[in-house]
Amino acid sequence: MSEAIPLIGEPLALDLVNTRQAVADLLTTSAGLRAWLELQAARFPPAQEFVGATLTGADLTAVRALRERVASAVDHVRHGRRPPPGDLAAINRAQRAAPAVGELVWSGQAVTTLHRRSGPPGARLVGWLAEAAADLIADPAVPRIRQCEAGDCVLLFLPAHSRRRWCSAARCGNRVRVARHYQRRRSSEGSAG
């Protein structure tokens, strides 16, 4: 992996874990966090609220701390092990710090429920991310989560089909295939000469 490129499209909690890549950490600044939230905004509606919000260094630290707890818990659960109690407690604590409330609203055609969190922006953001993590960790599909098979990639994904081997065909799959082709070509040229 030569550059840090956000991988999005996995369950939100995995996208969060995947901000910690082999070559870089995408969440080292508040600007990096905002950029990641902008990428998530189309599929994670609560992210839209935080794209323009002022996020502090403490908020960034809280998101990064949650990411470490989520990464640890997911790793344990996907390998069939009990997650550390401290990880689960931290994820639960983050959700409780900004409680979610379902508010009934009229959409113009029907009554719908809109979920909102209370508290300061950073606590609400961490609460939403913790809720996504709780949903993922409790999901029966967690044991199917895999790590990319590219030797220098640490990204995780939840495959839609059992043959998926890379975080992304364009990101790692093509690179691995090209390297294999080059190696086969080099080996055949070496044995011919």
ABEGO torsion letter per residue (X at the ends): XABBBBBBGBBAAAAAAAABBAABBABABAAAAAAAAAAAAAABAAAAAAAABBBBAAAAAAAAAAAAAAAAAAAAAAAGBBBBAAAAAAAAAAAAABBBBBBBBBAGABBBBBBBBBEBAAAAAAAAAAAAAAAAAABAAAAABBBBABAABABBBBBABAABABABAAAAAAAAAAAAAAAAAAAAAAAAX
